[in-house]
Amino acid sequence: MALTYSDLQAIWVTVRLAGVVTLILLVLGTPIAWWLARSKAWWKGPIGAVVAMPLVLPPSVLGFYLLLAMGPNGPVGQLTQTLGIGLLPFTFWGLVVASVFYSMPFMVQPLQTAFEAIGERPLEVAATLRASPLDAFFTVGVPLALPGFMTASVLTFAHTVGEFGVVLMIGGNLPGVTRVASVQIYDHVEAMQYSDAHRLSAVMLVFSFLVLLAIYAWRPKPNKGA
């Protein structure tokens, strides 16, 4: 038996969510990672800890506080209502906001590692050639960190696909709007539809393997002659 229509619908919502979150985090996470890699400010540690916090924070805790912040009495909720946007919880864009926070370390940390691996020498050479810091970033930093960008993008996309607690807390379970694949699997199991759960889980299992395969394939080869 093939995947059901609701399964395909959940997969589409999941892929759309992961794609949007990855693009947003590429824009937001790159300057954060660049600053963390190069800054020597004392607040670098606290900011790095805040960025990495979703790695250890229970998803339900993060989802709860985001729900309060985006609710009708929260600061974000009051702002969105004032702007005429309405409330974000239980909408697709509410899922996007929550997923950006939850997946941020999976974008920032690989990029930070890639930027740190560049070292100071290439940027100093660019400076001697009268390249501005912005020019040096785009002409030196980004090309040298390209494998890091690939790894960060794949990890962010895959992590967003696998989210459950945060998306359920913020998005609920609205078919075609906020019901993602992980929630759909949960629904199948709760309804004792184990064959449907197995098919969708198998799709996610294959996807996870392909993600890891892509990361290992993109990993730069060591220079044996060095």
C-alpha positions in Angstrom: 0.0 0.0 0.0 1.2 3.5 -0.8 1.3 6.5 1.5 -2.1 8.0 2.3 -3.1 11.5 1.2 -2.7 12.8 4.8 0.8 11.3 4.8 1.8 13.1 1.6 0.2 16.3 3.0 2.3 16.0 6.2 5.5 15.3 4.2 4.8 18.4 2.1 4.3 20.6 5.2 7.5 19.1 6.7 9.6 19.8 3.6 8.2 23.3 3.2 8.9 24.1 6.9 12.4 22.7 6.8 13.3 24.5 3.6 12.0 27.9 4.8 13.8 27.5 8.2 17.1 26.5 6.5 17.0 29.6 4.3 16.1 31.9 7.2 18.9 30.4 9.3 21.4 30.8 6.5 20.7 34.5 6.6 20.5 34.9 10.4 23.0 32.2 11.5 25.9 33.2 9.2 26.7 36.6 10.7 26.2 35.1 14.2 28.7 32.3 13.4 31.2 34.7 11.9 31.1 36.9 15.0 31.4 34.0 17.4 34.4 32.7 15.3 36.3 36.0 15.3 35.1 37.9 18.4 37.2 38.1 21.6 34.5 40.0 23.5 33.7 38.7 27.0 30.0 38.2 26.1 31.0 35.7 23.3 30.6 32.9 25.9 27.1 33.8 27.1 25.9 34.4 23.5 27.3 31.1 22.4 25.6 29.4 25.3 22.2 31.0 24.3 22.6 29.9 20.7 23.5 26.3 21.8 20.8 26.1 24.5 18.2 24.2 22.3 20.7 21.3 22.2 20.1 20.6 25.9 16.8 22.3 26.6 13.7 20.0 26.5 11.7 20.9 23.5 8.5 21.2 25.6 10.2 23.9 27.7 11.3 26.0 24.6 7.8 25.4 23.1 6.1 26.5 26.3 8.0 29.8 26.5 7.6 30.5 22.8 3.9 29.9 23.1 3.7 32.4 26.0 5.7 34.9 24.0 3.6 34.6 20.9 0.3 34.3 22.7 -2.3 37.1 23.0 -0.7 38.4 26.2 3.0 37.9 25.2 5.2 40.6 23.8 5.5 39.0 20.4 1.8 38.3 20.3 0.9 41.9 21.1 3.3 43.1 18.4 1.9 40.8 15.7 -1.6 41.8 16.6 -0.7 45.5 16.5 0.8 45.0 13.1 -2.4 43.3 11.9 -0.6 39.9 11.4 -2.7 38.1 14.1 -1.4 35.5 16.4 1.4 33.1 15.3 0.6 30.0 17.4 -1.2 27.2 15.5 -0.1 28.7 12.1 2.6 27.6 9.7 4.6 30.8 10.4 4.4 30.1 14.1 6.1 26.8 13.3 8.7 28.6 11.3 9.5 31.0 14.2 9.7 28.1 16.7 11.8 26.0 14.4 14.3 28.8 13.8 15.0 29.0 17.5 15.1 25.2 17.9 17.4 24.5 14.9 19.7 27.5 15.3 22.6 25.6 16.8 22.6 23.1 13.9 23.3 26.0 11.6 25.6 28.2 13.7 27.9 25.6 15.3 29.1 24.0 12.0 29.5 27.4 10.4 31.5 28.7 13.5 33.8 25.7 13.3 34.3 26.2 9.5 35.1 29.9 10.0 37.5 29.2 12.9 39.3 26.7 10.7 40.1 29.4 8.2 42.5 31.1 10.6 43.7 34.7 10.5 46.3 34.4 7.7 43.9 34.4 4.6 42.0 37.4 6.0 45.2 39.3 6.7 46.4 38.7 3.2 43.0 40.0 1.9 43.4 43.1 4.1 46.9 43.8 2.6 45.2 43.8 -0.8 42.9 46.5 0.5 39.8 44.3 0.8 37.3 45.6 3.2 36.1 43.3 6.0 32.9 42.7 4.0 34.8 41.9 0.8 37.1 39.6 2.8 34.1 37.8 4.2 32.5 37.1 0.7 35.7 36.6 -1.3 37.7 34.6 1.3 35.6 33.5 4.2 32.6 32.1 2.4 34.5 30.2 -0.3 36.8 28.6 2.3 33.9 27.7 4.5 31.7 26.2 1.8 31.8 22.7 3.1 30.7 24.1 6.5 27.8 25.8 4.8 26.8 22.5 3.1 27.0 20.6 6.4 25.1 23.2 8.3 22.3 23.5 5.8 21.8 19.7 5.6 21.9 19.3 9.4 19.4 22.2 9.9 17.1 20.8 7.2 17.2 17.3 8.7 16.8 18.5 12.3 13.8 20.5 11.4 12.3 17.5 9.6 12.7 15.5 12.8 11.1 18.0 15.2 8.2 16.9 17.3 7.8 18.5 20.7 8.2 22.1 19.7 6.1 21.8 16.6 3.3 20.1 18.5 3.4 22.7 21.2 3.3 25.7 18.8 1.5 24.3 15.8 -0.9 21.8 17.2 -2.1 19.2 14.7 -3.9 21.0 11.9 -4.0 18.9 8.7 -2.3 20.6 5.7 -1.2 23.6 7.9 0.9 22.5 10.9 0.7 18.7 10.9 4.3 17.5 10.1 5.5 14.0 9.4 6.6 13.3 13.0 3.1 14.3 14.3 1.5 12.2 11.6 3.4 9.1 12.7 2.3 9.8 16.3 -1.3 10.0 15.1 -1.0 6.7 13.3 0.4 5.0 16.4 -2.2 6.5 18.6 -4.9 5.3 16.3 -3.2 1.8 16.2 -2.6 2.2 12.5 0.7 0.5 12.7 1.1 -0.3 9.0 0.6 3.4 8.1 3.0 4.4 10.8 5.5 1.8 9.5 5.4 3.1 5.9 5.8 6.8 6.9 8.5 5.8 9.4 10.4 3.9 6.7 10.4 7.0 4.5 11.9 9.0 7.4 14.4 6.3 8.0 15.6 6.4 4.4 15.7 10.1 4.5 17.9 10.2 7.6 20.3 7.7 6.1 20.6 9.8 2.9 21.2 13.0 5.0 24.1 11.3 6.8 25.4 9.9 3.6 25.4 13.4 2.1 27.3 14.9 5.0 30.0 12.2 4.8 30.2 12.6 1.1 30.7 16.4 1.4 33.3 16.1 4.2 36.6 17.4 2.7 39.3 14.8 2.2 42.4 15.1 4.3 45.5 16.3 2.5 47.9 13.3 2.7 50.7 15.3 1.3 50.6 17.9 4.1 
